[in-house]
Amino acid sequence: MPKSRLRKKKKDNRPEILIAERDPVEMESPAWLAPTMIGAFLIGLFWIVIFYVSQTQYPIPNIGAWNMVVGFAFIGVGFSLATRWR
């Protein structure tokens, strides 16, 4: 039985992407990030707890239920800082 011819594959003409080898830099969080994040979580938590324990009178008496928004805003800041933590 005759042997089939071998075909040469075409070379890929696309240019190769060269990645410059650099020293790997370890990304670290700034020193202030973790304490600020934990602080924002705790302030938000305490704000909401004080709002409920004081029967909606404190921390800021005249804004009523908006105290919940303020507490959750602190917690939201904590979560946004948590996304930057490495």
C-alpha positions in Angstrom: 0.0 0.0 0.0 1.5 3.4 -0.9 2.4 5.8 1.8 0.7 9.2 1.8 2.7 12.3 1.4 3.6 14.3 4.5 2.4 17.9 4.4 4.3 20.7 5.9 2.3 22.9 8.2 2.2 26.6 7.4 4.1 28.8 9.8 2.0 31.2 11.7 2.8 34.7 10.5 1.3 36.5 13.5 3.9 38.4 15.6 4.6 37.0 19.0 3.7 39.0 21.9 6.8 39.5 24.1 6.2 40.1 27.7 9.1 41.9 29.4 10.1 39.9 32.4 10.2 42.0 35.4 10.7 41.3 39.0 7.4 40.2 40.5 6.1 43.0 42.7 4.0 41.8 45.5 1.0 44.1 45.9 0.3 44.9 49.5 -2.5 46.9 51.1 -1.6 50.2 52.7 -1.2 50.1 56.4 -4.2 52.3 57.0 -6.7 50.2 55.0 -7.5 47.3 57.4 -8.0 49.5 60.5 -10.2 51.9 58.5 -12.2 49.1 57.0 -12.8 47.5 60.4 -13.5 50.9 61.9 -16.2 51.6 59.3 -17.8 48.3 59.8 -17.9 48.7 63.6 -19.1 52.4 63.5 -22.0 51.3 61.2 -22.9 48.4 63.4 -22.8 50.5 66.6 -24.8 53.2 64.9 -27.6 50.8 64.0 -27.5 49.1 67.4 -27.7 52.5 69.2 -30.6 53.5 66.9 -32.6 50.4 67.9 -31.7 50.3 71.6 -32.6 54.0 72.1 -36.0 53.3 70.4 -35.1 55.5 67.4 -34.1 58.6 69.5 -30.3 58.5 69.0 -27.5 58.8 67.5 -29.0 61.9 65.7 -32.5 62.6 67.2 -34.0 64.8 64.5 -33.4 62.6 61.4 -35.5 59.6 62.5 -35.2 56.5 60.3 -32.4 58.2 58.3 -30.1 57.0 61.0 -30.4 53.5 59.4 -29.2 55.0 56.1 -26.2 56.5 57.9 -25.3 53.2 59.6 -25.6 51.3 56.4 -23.5 53.9 54.6 -20.6 53.3 57.1 -21.0 49.5 56.4 -21.0 50.2 52.6 -17.8 52.2 53.0 -16.3 49.2 54.9 -17.3 46.9 52.0 -15.8 49.2 49.4 -12.5 49.3 51.3 -12.6 45.5 51.6 -12.5 45.2 47.8 -9.0 46.9 47.9 -7.6 44.7 50.6 -4.9 42.2 49.4 
